[in-house]
Amino acid sequence: MHGLKPEEKRISRYICVQIIYAYELSSSENNKNYDSIFTKHFHADLENSYGQLSKAQLDYSRMLYLESIKNRDFIDKLIQERLKNWDISRLAIIDRIILRMSASEMFFIDEVPPKVSIAEGVEIAKVFSTKDSSSFVNGILDAIYNEVYIKDNKVSKV
């Protein structure tokens, strides 16, 4: 659909994580729109970090952002059900964002196999979170895949 190379798609995910982070921290509804957040806070910095971004990369990042925000309650319920004696609100915000984004990609973006969504979530956790977060993210996403995704008869996406 987007014709992106894996490394280009990963950069789109990096951008998405950062935009969702800004969204989560914003108290104003006016600052919660993807384009508003991107233009106001990130455009120059992201291009300095990742080089010239293609329209396809930005489109993929925007799509992933919108799916993550739109399906937040559904995804949060899946995450919460897999936390043992822990509340989702106590998770580090970046770990919540990575889990939400990766699970949203798994369930709502058909062009990406779910195992790729899991692997990318793990790699993103290595970049943006603590040294232990990648194992945690892997465990939660893998449990969601095995306990929910497969049971929803979406195995053909694998």
C-alpha positions as CSV (number, residue, x, y, z in Angstrom):
1,M,0.0,0.0,0.0
2,H,2.6,2.5,1.0
3,G,5.6,1.0,-0.8
4,L,8.0,1.8,2.0
5,K,11.2,-0.1,2.7
6,P,11.3,-1.6,6.2
7,E,13.8,1.1,7.4
8,E,11.5,3.8,6.1
9,K,8.5,2.3,7.8
10,R,10.5,2.1,11.0
11,I,11.2,5.8,10.8
12,S,7.4,6.4,10.3
13,R,6.8,4.4,13.5
14,Y,9.5,6.5,15.4
15,I,7.7,9.6,14.3
16,C,4.3,8.2,15.3
17,V,5.6,7.4,18.8
18,Q,6.8,10.9,19.2
19,I,3.6,12.5,17.9
20,I,1.5,10.3,20.2
21,Y,3.8,11.3,23.1
22,A,3.1,15.0,22.4
23,Y,-0.6,14.2,22.0
24,E,-0.7,12.4,25.4
25,L,1.1,15.4,27.1
26,S,-1.0,18.1,25.5
27,S,-3.8,19.5,27.6
28,S,-5.3,21.5,24.7
29,E,-7.7,19.8,22.2
30,N,-6.3,22.2,19.6
31,N,-2.9,20.6,19.9
32,K,-4.1,17.0,19.5
33,N,-4.4,17.0,15.7
34,Y,-1.5,15.1,14.0
35,D,-0.7,17.8,11.5
36,S,-0.8,20.5,14.2
37,I,1.5,18.5,16.5
38,F,3.9,17.6,13.6
39,T,4.2,21.1,12.2
40,K,4.4,22.9,15.6
41,H,6.8,20.6,17.4
42,F,8.6,18.2,15.1
43,H,9.0,19.0,11.4
44,A,12.5,20.5,11.5
45,D,13.8,18.3,14.3
46,L,12.6,15.0,12.6
47,E,14.1,15.9,9.3
48,N,17.4,16.8,11.0
49,S,17.3,13.3,12.7
50,Y,15.9,11.2,9.9
51,G,16.6,13.1,6.7
52,Q,14.1,14.1,4.1
53,L,10.8,12.4,4.9
54,S,8.7,11.1,2.0
55,K,5.0,11.7,1.7
56,A,4.5,7.9,2.1
57,Q,6.4,7.9,5.4
58,L,4.4,10.8,6.7
59,D,1.1,9.2,5.5
60,Y,2.0,5.9,7.2
61,S,2.9,7.7,10.4
62,R,-0.4,9.7,10.3
63,M,-2.4,6.5,9.6
64,L,-0.8,4.7,12.5
65,Y,-1.3,7.7,14.8
66,L,-5.0,7.9,13.9
67,E,-5.6,4.2,14.4
68,S,-3.8,4.3,17.7
69,I,-5.9,7.2,19.0
70,K,-9.1,5.9,17.5
71,N,-8.7,2.4,19.0
72,R,-7.1,3.5,22.3
73,D,-9.9,2.1,24.6
74,F,-9.9,-1.3,22.8
75,I,-6.1,-1.6,22.8
76,D,-5.8,-0.4,26.4
77,K,-8.3,-3.1,27.5
78,L,-6.2,-5.8,25.8
79,I,-3.1,-4.5,27.5
80,Q,-4.7,-4.2,30.9
81,E,-6.0,-7.8,30.7
82,R,-2.4,-9.0,30.3
83,L,-0.9,-7.0,33.2
84,K,-0.5,-9.1,36.3
85,N,-1.4,-7.1,39.5
86,W,-0.6,-3.9,37.7
87,D,-2.7,-1.0,36.3
88,I,-2.0,0.4,32.9
89,S,-1.9,3.9,34.3
90,R,1.3,2.9,36.2
91,L,3.2,1.9,33.1
92,A,5.8,4.3,31.8
93,I,4.1,6.5,29.3
94,I,6.5,5.6,26.5
95,D,5.8,1.9,27.1
96,R,2.1,2.5,26.9
97,I,2.5,4.4,23.7
98,I,4.7,1.7,22.1
99,L,2.2,-1.0,23.1
100,R,-0.8,1.0,21.8
101,M,0.9,1.8,18.5
102,S,2.2,-1.8,17.9
103,A,-1.1,-3.4,18.9
104,S,-3.0,-1.0,16.7
105,E,-0.8,-1.8,13.8
106,M,-1.3,-5.5,14.5
107,F,-5.1,-5.3,14.5
108,F,-5.9,-2.5,12.1
109,I,-3.2,-2.2,9.4
110,D,-3.5,-5.2,7.2
111,E,-0.4,-4.7,5.2
112,V,1.9,-5.5,8.1
113,P,2.1,-9.0,9.5
114,P,1.5,-9.1,13.3
115,K,4.9,-10.6,14.0
116,V,6.5,-7.6,12.3
117,S,4.4,-5.3,14.5
118,I,5.6,-7.1,17.6
119,A,9.3,-7.1,16.4
120,E,9.1,-3.4,15.6
121,G,7.5,-2.6,19.0
122,V,10.4,-4.4,20.7
123,E,13.0,-2.5,18.6
124,I,11.3,0.8,19.2
125,A,11.3,0.1,23.0
126,K,15.1,-0.5,22.8
127,V,15.5,3.0,21.3
128,F,12.9,5.0,23.3
129,S,12.6,3.3,26.7
130,T,14.6,1.4,29.3
131,K,16.8,-1.6,28.9
132,D,14.1,-3.9,30.4
133,S,11.2,-2.4,28.4
134,S,11.9,-4.4,25.2
135,S,11.3,-7.7,27.0
136,F,8.2,-6.3,28.7
137,V,6.8,-5.0,25.4
138,N,7.6,-8.3,23.7
139,G,5.7,-10.3,26.4
140,I,2.6,-8.1,26.3
141,L,2.4,-7.9,22.5
142,D,3.1,-11.7,22.2
143,A,0.3,-12.4,24.7
144,I,-2.1,-10.2,22.8
145,Y,-1.2,-11.9,19.6
146,N,-1.6,-15.5,21.0
147,E,-4.6,-14.9,23.2
148,V,-6.6,-12.4,21.1
149,Y,-5.4,-11.9,17.5
150,I,-5.2,-15.6,16.6
151,K,-8.6,-16.3,18.2
152,D,-10.1,-13.5,16.1
153,N,-9.4,-15.6,13.0
154,K,-7.0,-13.1,11.6
155,V,-4.2,-15.7,11.2
156,S,-4.3,-15.2,7.5
157,K,-2.4,-11.9,8.0
158,V,0.6,-13.8,9.4
